[in-house]
Structures are given as structure tokens and as C-alpha cells.
Amino acid sequence: MSTSTLLHRLHAVREQVGAGLHEFYVAPYRRTFARAQRDEEDLFMMLVLSEALGVPNPASYYTVELLPVVYDRFHDWHRRMGMDRSPLDHISCC
């Protein structure tokens, strides 16, 4: 067996072991990370939509350009927040 073939196999084994260790340490926390990301996105949605919901937002000038990005996920957000219908008159997603 040549040296380059041996090095190639060792590299492949090292990559597999690295991937296995990564999965071993990340797997127990995957749900926690997903929940934290969802909570962060919900807070972001509330901040962007706060002016439309009637909450004064001093940063509304900067967040208004984010509204088109948020509209795609609005239905899922208001359902998670416990609202059966859209709380905004100008957005009817249900």
C-alpha cells in the first residue's frame, strides 16, 4: 500500500470520527437550539410588526423595510402566538 493511499484513508477515517463526535455532542441539544431559534424569530417578528399591532416602536423607520420578508412567515407566527385570525386588518392570511 502506498503512502498516499494510507494518508487518504487516515484522512477519511478522521473525517468520519469528527462527524460522529460532532453528532454525539450536538444531538442532545438539537431540540433546545431549534426552540431557542424559534423564540428569537418570534421576538423579531413582534418587533418588526409592533407598529402595526399598536405598540410604539422607536425603530419602526428601520424595521418597515423588513416587512416583505416577514409576511411569508406571518401566518405561522400568529398561530404560534395563539391568535386564530390575523390581528392585522391589512394582512389576511387565513
C-alpha positions in Angstrom: 0.0 0.0 0.0 1.4 3.4 -0.9 1.9 6.2 1.5 -0.6 8.5 -0.3 -3.3 5.8 -0.2 -2.7 5.3 3.5 -2.8 9.1 4.2 -6.0 9.3 2.2 -7.6 6.5 4.3 -6.5 8.1 7.5 -7.9 11.4 6.4 -11.3 9.7 5.6 -11.3 8.0 9.0 -10.5 11.2 10.8 -13.4 12.9 9.0 -15.8 10.2 9.9 -14.7 10.2 13.6 -15.0 14.0 13.6 -18.5 13.8 12.2 -19.5 11.2 14.7 -18.2 13.2 17.6 -20.0 16.3 16.4 -23.3 14.4 16.1 -22.7 12.8 19.6 -22.3 16.3 21.2 -24.9 18.2 19.2 -27.8 15.6 19.1 -29.0 16.0 22.7 -29.3 19.8 22.3 -30.8 20.0 18.8 -34.3 20.5 20.0 -33.2 23.1 22.5 -31.3 25.0 19.8 -34.4 24.8 17.5 -36.7 26.1 20.2 -34.3 29.0 21.0 -34.1 29.9 17.4 -37.9 29.9 17.1 -38.3 32.1 20.1 -35.7 34.5 18.7 -37.6 34.6 15.4 -40.9 35.2 17.3 -39.4 38.2 19.1 -38.0 39.5 15.8 -41.5 39.2 14.2 -43.1 41.1 17.2 -40.5 43.9 16.9 -41.0 44.2 13.2 -44.8 44.1 13.4 -45.1 46.1 16.7 -46.1 49.3 15.0 -48.9 47.5 13.1 -50.0 45.8 16.3 -50.3 49.2 18.1 -47.2 49.0 20.1 -45.0 52.1 19.7 -41.6 51.2 18.2 -38.9 53.8 18.1 -37.1 51.7 15.4 -40.1 51.4 13.1 -38.4 53.5 10.5 -35.7 50.8 10.2 -37.9 47.8 10.5 -40.5 48.8 7.9 -38.3 47.6 5.1 -38.2 44.2 6.7 -42.0 43.7 6.4 -41.9 41.9 3.0 -39.5 39.3 4.5 -41.8 38.8 7.5 -45.1 38.5 5.6 -44.2 35.0 4.4 -43.9 33.7 7.9 -46.7 35.7 9.4 -49.4 33.0 9.4 -47.2 30.5 11.3 -46.3 33.2 13.8 -49.8 34.4 14.7 -50.9 30.8 15.1 -48.0 30.1 17.5 -48.9 33.2 19.4 -52.4 31.8 20.0 -54.3 34.0 17.5 -56.8 32.2 15.4 -57.1 35.0 12.9 -54.7 37.7 11.7 -54.6 40.6 14.2 -53.8 43.0 11.4 -56.6 44.3 9.1 -54.3 44.7 6.0 -52.9 41.2 6.3 -55.5 38.5 5.7 -53.7 35.1 5.6 -56.4 32.9 7.0 
